[in-house]
Amino acid sequence: MKSPTVRVMAAAEEDLAAETVMLAFAADPMARWTWPHAHQYLAAMPRMIRAFGSSAFSNGSAFCTDGYAGTALWLSPGVHSDEEGLGAVLESTVAPALAPETTAIFEQMATYHPTEPHWYLPLIGVDPAHQGKGHGDVLMAYALARCDHDHAPAYLESSNPRNIPFYRRYGFEPLGAIQVGSSPTLVPMLRRPR
């Protein structure tokens, strides 16, 4: 079987990236705790993806594999998620009973972000129909080569415990755990450049 190839995505492909990430996160513990019903998830997740990862498109750090089977939205040093947009998505889509917990989760996430220049991976996902075919591997290797070239650490939060071994394979180490109230655990992870 031919190995998937990676390329940089154009801004016009943002919707296609969001579709792949939506499929990949459809059973994600944190996403589905936040939006437990399908209609909630389908309405909120595209907005969340854009708020978290849109900056990747204007900075040449949105990557995909063949046929959009896999997508990774990286934020290079100095580039940030749309914090105001994230707040607006959460405020308008999260059930009032969960709002204090989601706010506390984001506050804790901020305490783990490195203060030094770093690459941040808010979103990586592979369409479930294409998982296990190397798409995640080539996406990760492609971006981490850039991190190493820049001598910059890479940072992410794993929202699914099943993915932690994958990230560890690429040199990411857990920094702690974020768990508030009834939420699943989110694991912030850091990889030093090689």
LINJO-V848420 format. One line per field, one symbol per residue. ss: DSSP state (2 for helix, 1 for strand, 0 for the rest). phi: phi as a letter, one per 20 degrees, with the letter a starting at -180 (. if undefined). burial: # if it has 16 or more other C-alpha atoms within 10 Angstrom, else .. A space follows every 10 residues. Layout:
BEGIN
ss=???
phi=???
burial=???
END
This chain:
BEGIN
ss=0000011100 2222222222 2222000022 2222000222 2222222222 2220222200 0111122201 1111100000 0022222222 2220022222 2222222222 2200000111 1111110222 0000222222 2222222220 0011111100 2222222220 0011000100 0000011111 1000
phi=.fffddbfee gfegffffff fgffegdfgf feffcfegff ffeefgffgf ffcgfffedm cdcbdgmmfc bcdedfgndc feffffgfff feceggfegf ffffffffgf fegfefgbed dfbbbcggfc fndnffffff ffffffgfge ldfccbceec gfeggfffge nfcfdrbdbc leffeddfcc cffd
burial=...#.#.##. #..#.##### ######.### #####..... #..####### #######..# #####..### #######.## ##...#..## ..##...##. ##..#..##. .##....### #######... ...####### ..##..#..# .######### ...#..#... ####..##.# ..######## #.#.
END
